[in-house]
């Protein structure tokens, strides 16, 4: 996820301090990985340097003065372009799991054990996500569904690979 674009999008609702941006980001997007204050301020400095945000003033706080930031017209255009650009679909054409299966076959180890261990790990995470989804809000449900669909696709690949292990073993030993 682009932290810069996300902060710009949050600023479209109105000017905010870095602290307010961090809190809004964490509430909406950082379910498992909250944003660090240092990253917020470093990103704001870059956005300011690039003319995508402007300082709108400062207020005294309990610590240093709080700078308020607003999105510029260039920032709005940048967010619009980012939102209109599709994300590149991630292709897992040469992933680590495939490599482990082939190496297990080449070394005479059990590729079935590799697949079984991975299946167990996937199922464990899927159970955790399902529980989180049921106990969470709509944002949690949508995020968990996205992850669950990817894990389900991985499980289908694991099953297909398990069914083709004999054929794969012959090919990799040629």
Secondary structure, DSSP 8 states (H G I E B T S, - for coil): --HHHHHHHHHTT--EEHHHHHHHHHHHT-SSS---HHHHHHHHHHHHHTTSEEEEEEE--SSS-EEEEEE-HHHHHHHHHHHHS-------TT-HHHHHHHHHHHHT--HHHHHHHHHHHHHHHHHHHHHHHHHS-HHHHHHHHHHHHHHHHHHHHHHHHHHTHHHHHHHHT-
